[in-house]
Amino acid sequence: MARAAVIGEATRTAGFALAGAVVLVAENSDEARTAWRSLPADIAVLVLTARAAAWLGAAPSTSPSPFTRHDLLLVVMPP
């Protein structure tokens, strides 16, 4: 069964755990990259905070990200 995950700051992501999402807290770019690398294979929807998206190069205004996984639905939260 596919699951959802969230990467970003603790204050912006904690509530997603109540809905059953895998929450990977990242307070800086190194932690965001570590979280990305630790994503379980069964994640189908990934929600990023605006900061996490920028740290990973996934923000809509950036060039194509080296972190792109084509099997994910990627959602970026507004700032």
C-alpha positions as CSV (number, residue, x, y, z in Angstrom):
1,M,0.0,0.0,0.0
2,A,1.3,3.4,-0.9
3,R,1.9,6.0,1.8
4,A,2.4,9.8,2.1
5,A,5.5,11.5,3.6
6,V,6.3,15.0,4.7
7,I,9.8,16.6,4.8
8,G,10.4,19.9,6.6
9,E,10.6,21.8,9.8
10,A,9.1,20.2,12.9
11,T,6.7,23.1,13.6
12,R,5.2,22.8,10.0
13,T,5.1,19.0,9.8
14,A,4.1,17.5,13.2
15,G,0.4,17.5,12.5
16,F,0.8,15.3,9.4
17,A,1.7,12.4,11.7
18,L,-1.8,12.5,13.1
19,A,-3.1,11.7,9.6
20,G,-0.7,8.7,9.2
21,A,2.0,10.4,7.1
22,V,5.6,9.5,7.5
23,V,7.2,12.7,8.9
24,L,10.8,13.3,8.3
25,V,11.9,16.4,10.2
26,A,14.5,18.6,8.5
27,E,15.7,21.9,10.0
28,N,18.5,22.5,7.4
29,S,19.7,21.4,4.0
30,D,21.8,18.5,5.2
31,E,18.9,17.1,7.2
32,A,16.6,17.5,4.2
33,R,19.0,15.6,2.0
34,T,19.3,12.9,4.6
35,A,15.5,12.7,4.8
36,W,15.2,12.4,1.1
37,R,17.7,9.6,1.0
38,S,15.8,7.7,3.7
39,L,12.4,7.9,2.0
40,P,10.8,4.5,2.1
41,A,10.2,3.0,-1.4
42,D,6.4,2.8,-0.9
43,I,6.0,6.6,-0.6
44,A,3.6,7.8,-3.4
45,V,2.9,11.4,-2.2
46,L,5.6,13.7,-0.8
47,V,4.8,17.0,0.9
48,L,7.6,19.4,1.3
49,T,7.6,22.6,3.3
50,A,8.7,25.6,1.2
51,R,12.1,25.6,2.9
52,A,12.6,21.9,2.4
53,A,11.7,22.3,-1.3
54,A,14.3,25.0,-1.6
55,W,16.9,23.0,0.2
56,L,16.3,20.0,-2.1
57,G,16.1,22.1,-5.3
58,A,12.4,21.1,-5.8
59,A,10.9,24.6,-5.6
60,P,8.8,25.4,-8.7
61,S,11.1,28.3,-9.6
62,T,14.3,26.2,-9.7
63,S,15.8,24.2,-12.5
64,P,15.1,20.4,-12.6
65,S,16.1,18.9,-9.3
66,P,18.6,16.1,-9.0
67,F,16.3,14.7,-6.3
68,T,13.4,14.1,-8.7
69,R,11.6,10.7,-8.4
70,H,9.1,10.3,-11.2
71,D,6.9,7.9,-9.2
72,L,6.1,10.6,-6.6
73,L,3.3,13.2,-6.5
74,L,5.2,16.2,-5.1
75,V,3.4,18.9,-3.2
76,V,5.1,22.0,-1.9
77,M,3.4,23.8,1.0
78,P,3.0,27.6,0.7
79,P,5.5,29.6,2.9
